[in-house]
Amino acid sequence: MVTTPGGQPPQSDPSQESGDQIPQVGFATPSTGRTVLVTATAALGGFLFGYDTAVINGAVKAVGEVFHASPLVLGFAVAAALIGCAIGAWFAGALADRHGRIRVMILAAIAFAVSALGVGFAFSIWDLAFWRLIGGLGVGAASVIAPAYIAEISPAHLRGRLGSLQQLAIVTGIFVALLVDYALVAGSGSASAPLWFGLATWRWMFLSLLVPAVAYGLLALTIPESPRYLCAKERLGEAATVLRRFVGGDVDGRIKEIIRTLRGKKDEGGFATIRGPRLGLLPIVWVGIGLSVFQQFTGINVIFYYSSVLWQAVGFDEKDALAITVITSVTNIVTTIIAIALVDRIGRRPLLLIGAIGQFVCLGVLAFLFGTAPVINGTPTLGSAGPIALVAANLYVVFFGATWGPVVWVLLGEMFNNKIRAMALSVAAAAQWVANFIISTTFPALSSVGLGLAYGVYTFFAFVSIFFVIRYVKETKGRELEEMV
């Protein structure tokens, strides 16, 4: 007979209502290495997410010249990926609940691969924008499915560290894309110059995305389906096997708890699962949306998309500004590793508070320096204050990379209960991409008025985020997913 830790026989089995019976597994101790490999495979979606986002940096000027695109049209072609991201994130949850997490990963990989080929062989700026949008669908889907899957297949005591692999993969993808762009240009002389088979270098930048896209799709076929999804589909034997191999603990009890938390889901579908009394959504979904929006509204992507403007304003030339951008991406990787080491020790909420306060101080310094700097030929001149701005900007990246960057993805993967996780994560991730689009497209207008104004806006949102965390964010460290309400 299988007993509980206290020696009592198990309670009535809720799985008896389903078409499959739970094999009596008892307690299991999984291999941590095996779990890390599986979650790292899922996090490859984050690598493609970062790679696709950054690869256009080295190609955008050449694309504009080849297709004679106006700044407005070129900007739309670049931003089309963000539109696709929001759409892909919005629908990924429903697809994941209906067809499984693994199939959504494969669809995302296909979207990445199709986009790489389409952009690589684009014949006009408009079809390039279309293929960028297709790639965005893959990015959006991956941004939802990776944190959900990782949370659902990770033991509670490792979930924070494994969930942080998503952000580590994103920033690594950004770094590798920048390196690939640099290496290709070093080989040809410029992004517009022909490289292999007579194709321009900028086309090879996009075609290089094929390699990680194919790897992601093939590797996704080798990992197991989420045990929470399997329970929802009443495939309890398969769910027990996955839990035994990767999660461990009281497998029989865990399945019963999963089934309990999924009750009623069959009677609802899609967005009905997240409807609530406050503006149409459950309160916890609004918290997820708030985390996503604040992660973007403090301006982190301005640092990556427009950093050359900042560094040239500080006094560096264009070449040095690009080199600093690469260094910043390395800094982001290092700080994400720090977050992986701390998130299961310190907890999610304290890290968010530290990050919000640190970002507020750093952004406030930048806003003050740029707001009070004399403007010469339309550009703020910092003079001797330049090094201070350089330090403040890099410290801002450190605070973001060690806290809000990875921790938001961890929380989004684990803060929702089994019944609503995929759908709630879809809405929160879509909000994140919309916020990214808003910040990225408004920065040029704000900076034309003054960099002090732009960084003042980001400082304000960093300040508000402190109180948002204090008031609304609950700690999830060490809690099982079945404990989430």
N, C-alpha and C positions, 0 to 999 in steps of 0.2 A: 504493500500500500504506500502511495506517495503521501508524505506528511508535510506540514508547514514547518517553519523553523521552530515553532513552539511545541511541536510534537502532535498537533491536532490534525485530524483528517481534513482535507480540503472542503470548502463550502460547496453548495450546489453549483453545478457547472453551467454557466450561462451559454456555453457553446453547444449544449444539447439542443438548443433551438435552431442551430444551423445544420447544414447538410454534411459537415465534416466533423470528425472527432479529434480532440487534441491527443496526440501521443503522450503517454505519461513520461515526460523527460526528467522532471525533478529539477535539481540545481545543476548549473553548468558553469564552467569557467572557460571563457573563450580565449583565443589567442589574440593578444593586443596587436601584434604585428599584422595579422590577417585583417583585423578591423581597420587599421591605419591604411593598408593598401586599398581596401574597398572605398573608404571615404576619400582617399587621395584621387582615385579614379573619378569619382563623382565631382570632385573639385576641379578637374580638368575643364569643366564647363566654365569655371571662373577664369582659368588661364586664357581660354578663347575669348571670353568676355573682355579681359584686359588687352589681349593682343589685337582684337578687332577695333577696340576703342582707340588704341595708340598708333596703329600702323599707318593711319592716314596722315599723321603729323609730317612724315617725310615726303609724302606724295602730293599734298594739297596744292602747293605752288605750281608744280608741273602739270597737274590736272587742269588747273585754271588756265594755264598757257596753251595747252594742247587743244582744249575745247573752246578757247576764247570766251570763257564764262565771265559774266559780270560778278562783282563781289556778292551781290544778293543771291544770284543763282548758285554760285559756288558754295556760299554759306548754307543754302538749302540742301545741296547735295551732301554736305558734311553732316548736317543736322538730321537728314532723313533716317540715319541709323538710330538716332535717339527716338524718333517717332516709332520706328519698328520695334525698338526695345519696349516701349510702353505697351504697344499692342500685344507683343509676344508674352510679356509678363501677365497682362490682364487675362489672357485665355489659357495660360499654362496650367493654372490650378485645376480648372474644370477638366482639361485633358488628362492631367495626372490622376485625378480621382476616377476618371472613367476608364482610362487605358493603362494606367500604371506609370510609375516614376521612370522606369528604364526606357519605355517607348518614347517618352517625352525627351529624354536625353538623346536618343537616336535621331528624333526629328530635329532637335537643335543642331546636332552634328551635320545633318544633311543640309540644313539652312546655311550653316557656316560654309560648307563646301561649295554649294551652289552660288553663294554670294562671292566667294573668292574667284571662281571661274568667271562669273558674270562681270564683276568689276575689272578683273584682269584683262578681259577681252572687250571691254566697253567701247562702243563706237560713237557715243555722244554723252554729254553731261547728264541728260535726262535718263537714259537707261542705266548710267552709273549710279544715279540717285536711287533708281528702282532696286538695283541689286544691293545697294547699301541698306535699303529698307529691309530686304529679305534677310540680310545678315543680322540686322537689328532684331528681327523676330527670334532668331536663334539666341542672341545675347539675352533678350528679355526672358525667354523660356529657361535658359540656363541659370539666370539670376534667381529664379523661383525654385527650380527643382533641386539644385545642388544643396542649399541650406536645409530644405525640407527633408531630403533623403538622408543627409548626413545626421541630422538630429534624430531621425527615426531608426537609424541602424547603429547608433553609438550608445555605449554604456553611460549612465548619468555622470559618473565621476570623470569621464574623459570628453564629454560632449562639448564643453567649451573650447578645449584645445582642438578637437577635431573639426568643430564648426568654424574655427578661425582659419582652417586651411583654405576656405573659400576666398577670404580676403588675401591670404598669402599668394594664392594662385592668381588672383586678379593683378596684384602689383607685380608679380613675377612676369605675367603675360605682357604688361606694359613695358617692363624693362627689356624683355627679350625682343619685343617688336621694335623698340628704339634701337637696339643693337643690330637687328637685322637690317633696318633702314640704313643705319650708318655703314654697315659692312657692304651693302649693295651699292651705295653711292661711292664708297671708297674704291670699289672695283670698276665702276663705270665713269666716274668723274662728276656726274650729276644725276638727279632724278629723271631728267628729260632725255639723257643719253641712252642709246641702245645698249643692251647687255647681251643676254644669250638669245640665239635664234632671231635676232633682229628686233626683239621686243624691248620697249623702253623700260628703264629701271623701275619706274613707278608701278608699272604693271606687275613686275616680279614681286614688288612689295606686297601687293594684294594676293598674288598667286601663292606666296609663301604660307598663307593661312591654310592652304590645303593640307599641309603636313599635320599640324595639330588637330585639324577637323577630322581627318580620317582616323587618326590615332584615338581620338575621343569616341568616335562611333564604334570602332572595333572593340575597344576596352569596355565600353558600356555593355556590350553583349556578354562579357565574362563575369559581371557582378550580379548578385542576387537582387530580387525585387524587395522593396520595403516590407517589413513584417506587418506594419500598420495597414498598408494597402492590401496585403494578402488576407488579413483578418477581415477587412471590409468586404472582400469578395468571397469570404467563407472558405478560403483555402488554408485551413488551420494547420494541417500537417506540414505544408511548406513553410508557414509562418513560424512554427515551432522549431523547424530545422534552422532557419535563418537566425532566430533569437538564440538558439543554443550555440551556434558557431561564432556569432559576432557580438551579442549583447550580454548573454549569460544571466546569472542569478536564478530566481525561481521562474523558470520558463512557463510552467503550467499556470502559475498565478498571474504572470504578466499577460498571458493571452486572455485570461478571464477579465483582467482589468481593461485591456484594449477593447474587448467586445462590449464591456459595460459602457465605456466612453463613446462607443460608436452607435449605441442604440438610438434609433430614431433617424439615423442618417439615410436609410433607404427611403424614408417617407418624404425626404426633401432632396433637392438637387440644385447644383450650381450655386448661384448667389443667395438662394433662399437660406443656406446654412449660416450666413453671416449677417442676416438682417437683424436689426435691433431697434430699440426705441429712440436712440439719439441720432437724429439726422439720417435715419435709415440703416445704421450699422451698429453692431455690437460695440460697447465701449472698448474692449480689448483690441478690436480692429482699428479704432481711431488711435489708440496708443501706438500700434505698429505703423500707421500712416505718419503719425507725428515723428517717430524715430527716423523714418525714411526721409521725410522732408527736412528735418533739422540736420541730418547728416550731409545733405547737399547745400542747404541754405547758408551754411557757414563758409561756402565758397571754395571747397577743396579742389573742385575741377577747374576753377580759374587758375589755380597754381599750375596745373598740368597742361591746360589748353592754351593759356596766355602767359606763361611764366616769362617768356622772352621780353614781353612788355615791361614786366617788373624789373628784371635784371638789367635791361638796357637803361631803364630809368635810374637805376642805382649807379650806372656808369660803366657797365661791362659792354663789350662789343657783341655783335650777333653770334660769332663763333663761340665765345666764352659763355654766352647766355644759354646756348644749346647744350654745352658741356655741363653747365650747372643743372639743367633739366634732367640729364641722365643721373647726375649725382643725387638729385632729389628723389628720383625713382628708386635708387639703391637705398637711400635713407628710409623710404617707405617700406621696403622689404625688411630691413633690419628691425624697425619698430614693430612691424607685424609679428616678427618672431618673438619679440619681447612680450607682446600681447598674448601669444600662445602660451608662454611660460606663466603668465599672471592670471589669466581669465578664470581658471578653475581654483586658484588660490585666493585671490582678492575678491572675486565676484564680478558680476556684470555691472551692477548699479554703481558701486564705488568707482570703477574704471570710467564709466560714462561721466560721472561728476568731476573726476580729475581732468578728463579730457575737455569737458565743457568750460571749466574754469581756465584751463591752460590756453585753449583756443581764444577765449574772450580776451585774455590779457595780451596775447601775441597780436591778434587782429586789431585790438585797440591801439597798440603801439604803431602798427602799420598805418592805420587810419589817421592817427595824429601826425606822423612824419610826413605822409603824402599830403595831408590837408594843410599843413603849415609850410611846406616846401615852396620856394619861389619857382614860378613857371617860366621857362625860357624856351621860346620857339614851340610853345604848346606842350612841352614836356616838363614835369616836375623835376627839379634838380636838387638832389639830397645832399650833395657835397660830403662833408665829414660825417653826416648821419647815415650815409650809405651802408657802412658795415653793420650798424644797428638794425637797419631794415633787413639786411641779409640774414642776420642771426634770428630776428623775430620770425621771418618767413619760414626758415628751416625748423625752428622750434615749433611753429604751428603745425608743420607736417609731422613732426615727432609726436605731438600730442594727438593728432588725428590718427596717425598710423598705429599708435599703441592703444587707442581706445575706440573712438567712434567708427573707424574704418572696419575692423573685424568684429567688434562687439555687437553692432547693430545687426550684422548678418547672423551672428550666433543667436541673438534674441529672437529675430524673425523666424528662425528655424525651430525654436523650442517654446516660445511663449504662448502659442495657440494650442488648444486642445485637439485631440485626434479628429474630432468631427469637422472642424473648420480649418485645419492647418493649411492645406493646399490652397483653398480659396482665399483665406485671409492673407496668406503670403503673396498671392497674386495681386491683390488690391494694393498691399503695402509696397511691393516692388514696382508696380505700375506708377504709383505716386512718386516713388524715388526717381524714376526715369523722367517723369514730367517735371519734377523739381530740378533735375539735372539740366533738362532742356531750357527751362526758364532762366536759370543762373548763367548757363553758357551763352545764351542769345542776348541777355540783357547787359552783360559785362561791357561790351564795346560802347553801348550807349551811356552807361553809368560812368565809365572811365573817360569818355569824351567830355563830360562835365567836370570830372576830376577823380583821380584815383582815391583821394580822401573820401569822397562820397561812396564809391564802390566798397571800399573796405569798412567804411562806417556802417553800411547796411549789413555786411557779414558779421561785424562786431555785435550789432543789435541782436541778430538771430542767435549768436553764440551765448549772449547774456540770457535771452529768454529760454534757451535750451537747458540752462542750469535749473531753473524752477520747474520746467517740464519734467525733468528726471526726478527731482525731489517729490513732486506731486503725483505723478502718474506711473512711473516705472517701478515694477516689483522685481525683487531678486528671484532668479530662477536657478542659481547655483545649487547643484546636488539634487535637484528635484526630478522625479521621473516625469516623463511626458504625460502619463496618465493622471498626474496630480494637477495639471494645468486646468484652469476653469474658464 
